[in-house]
Amino acid sequence: MSDPSIWQQIFDFSDYGSLLALVHNTIIAGAVLGVVAGLISTFVMMRDLPFAVHGISELSFAGAAGFLLAGGSVVIGALTGSLVAALVIGALGSRARDRNSIIGVLMPFGLGLGVLFLSLYHGRAANKFGLLTGQIAAIDTPRLAALIGTAIVVTAGLVIVWRPLSFASIDPEVAAARGVPVRLLSTVFMLLLGLTVAMSVQIVGALLVLSVVCTPAAAAMRVTASRVLVPVLSVAFAVTAMVGGTLLELGSYSVPISPYVTTISFAIYLACRGYGTVRSRRGWTARRPAGPAAAAPA
């Protein structure tokens, strides 16, 4: 039988009301990140870039750890690492095979560099652990302002390039033939993705960014193929996971925010996958009587 104390560490809402007032910045940051991550998640899945997200997050972690060691801003460090990784992947990874090779080289390098910086850092252990798994109390007012500013830049950039980027993501060869600047769009998108990953690392940590930047659109695409509904559902799923994870984390004094966010995100994906599977089977069954096999005797 499970030790009750373990569940008390995961879910303990005895002082929930008093704690709720202390994390309003994190709730706002989670909602903002959910909107941005949900939008960009659509293109991450369309362009088959989940592996790139993980590669960028490792460099973002290395940058944040390096700035932490040097006594600088973790936010600037995370942004620096993310943008460097995004530029490298965007500039050198024009083909999927090249891109994956580059990411495979960057990931262990970034993670190893980040671990080196953290091993040399002798400050608060929570600062080190939070870079990997996230921490609910890390969003103060200046950091929230920086996160909102970054979110505005990313959202504005996505709005500007949405139509040509959608075309280039669906059929890059035809888009290039029609004069769409496919390579430039790829670089711009990677920069926007780098900014989003840097935002995510500050809340959910470097190891679990995929649950925010990839899973929402993956779930939405299991429900619908509509180009309008996919980003709308993706945003809704991401906001639900981020805000819901934050609210659940308040009931824990030893568990970081990321397990709650990833669990909610994964549960949403399973529900959408189950719904899509049931709908596909019902559609197949409904069409089956029209086939010749329907006339065959049982």
Residue pairs with C-beta under 8 A, 6 or more apart in sequence:
9 252
9 253
9 254
9 255
10 251
10 252
10 255
11 248
11 251
11 252
12 251
12 252
12 253
13 250
13 251
16 250
16 251
19 250
20 247
20 250
22 137
23 136
23 137
23 246
23 250
25 139
25 140
25 141
25 143
25 144
26 136
26 137
26 138
26 139
26 203
26 246
26 257
27 243
27 246
27 247
28 144
29 139
29 143
29 144
29 147
29 148
29 202
29 203
30 203
30 239
30 242
30 243
30 245
30 246
31 239
31 242
31 243
32 147
32 148
32 151
33 147
33 151
33 199
33 200
33 203
33 212
33 238
33 242
34 212
34 235
34 238
34 239
34 240
34 241
34 242
34 243
35 151
35 155
35 235
35 238
35 239
36 151
36 154
36 155
36 196
36 199
37 196
37 199
37 200
37 212
37 213
37 216
37 238
37 242
38 216
38 217
38 231
38 234
38 235
38 236
38 237
38 238
38 239
39 154
39 155
39 158
39 231
39 234
39 235
40 154
40 158
40 192
40 193
40 196
40 213
41 212
41 213
41 214
41 215
41 216
41 217
41 218
41 234
41 238
42 217
42 220
42 230
42 231
42 234
43 49
43 158
43 165
43 166
43 169
43 189
43 193
44 50
44 52
44 53
44 193
44 213
44 214
44 217
45 214
45 217
45 218
45 221
46 166
46 169
46 170
46 217
47 169
47 189
48 96
49 193
50 210
50 214
51 100
51 103
52 89
52 93
52 99
52 103
52 190
52 193
53 193
53 197
53 209
53 210
53 213
53 214
54 103
54 107
54 209
54 210
55 85
55 89
55 102
55 103
55 104
55 106
55 107
55 110
56 82
56 85
56 86
56 89
56 193
56 194
56 197
57 82
57 197
57 200
57 201
57 206
57 207
57 209
57 210
58 85
58 106
58 107
58 108
58 109
58 110
58 111
58 114
58 206
59 81
59 82
59 84
59 85
59 106
59 110
60 78
60 79
60 81
60 82
60 85
60 110
60 194
60 197
60 198
60 201
60 206
61 78
61 81
61 110
61 111
61 114
61 131
61 132
61 201
61 206
62 81
62 109
62 110
62 111
62 113
62 114
62 117
63 77
63 78
63 79
63 80
63 81
63 82
63 84
64 74
64 75
64 77
64 78
64 81
64 114
64 131
64 201
64 202
64 206
65 77
65 113
65 114
65 115
65 117
65 118
65 121
65 128
65 131
66 77
66 81
66 113
66 114
66 117
67 73
67 74
67 76
67 77
67 78
67 80
68 74
68 77
68 117
68 118
68 121
68 123
68 127
68 128
68 131
69 117
69 118
69 120
69 121
74 127
74 131
74 202
75 143
75 146
75 147
75 198
75 202
78 198
78 201
78 202
79 150
79 194
79 195
79 198
81 110
81 198
82 194
82 195
82 197
82 198
82 201
83 191
83 194
83 195
83 198
85 106
85 110
85 194
86 190
86 191
86 193
86 194
86 197
87 187
87 190
87 191
87 194
88 102
88 106
89 99
89 102
89 103
89 106
89 190
90 186
90 187
90 189
90 190
90 191
91 187
92 98
92 99
92 102
93 99
93 100
93 102
93 103
94 183
94 186
114 131
114 206
118 128
118 131
121 127
121 128
126 135
129 135
129 256
130 138
130 205
130 256
131 201
131 205
131 206
132 205
132 206
132 207
133 204
133 205
133 207
133 208
133 256
133 257
133 258
133 259
134 202
134 203
134 204
134 205
134 208
134 256
134 257
134 258
134 261
135 205
135 256
135 257
136 246
136 249
136 250
136 256
136 257
138 202
138 203
139 147
139 202
139 203
143 202
147 199
147 202
150 195
150 198
150 199
151 199
153 195
154 192
154 195
154 196
154 199
157 188
157 191
157 192
158 165
158 192
161 185
161 188
161 189
164 175
164 180
164 181
164 185
165 185
165 188
165 189
166 227
167 174
167 175
167 180
168 175
168 176
168 180
168 182
168 185
168 186
172 182
175 182
176 182
193 213
196 213
197 209
197 213
200 209
200 212
200 213
201 209
203 242
203 257
204 211
204 212
204 257
204 258
204 261
204 262
205 256
205 258
207 258
208 258
208 261
208 262
211 241
211 258
211 261
211 262
211 265
211 266
212 238
212 241
212 242
212 261
212 265
215 237
215 241
215 265
215 266
215 268
215 269
216 233
216 234
216 235
216 237
216 238
216 241
216 265
216 268
217 230
217 231
217 234
218 269
219 233
219 234
219 237
219 265
219 268
219 269
219 271
219 272
219 273
220 229
220 230
220 231
220 232
220 233
220 234
220 237
220 272
221 230
222 269
222 272
222 273
222 275
222 276
223 229
223 233
223 272
223 275
223 276
224 230
224 233
237 265
237 268
237 272
238 265
240 264
240 268
241 261
241 262
241 264
241 265
241 268
242 261
244 260
244 261
244 264
245 257
245 258
245 260
245 261
245 262
245 263
245 264
246 257
246 260
246 261
248 260
248 264
249 255
249 256
249 257
249 260
288 294
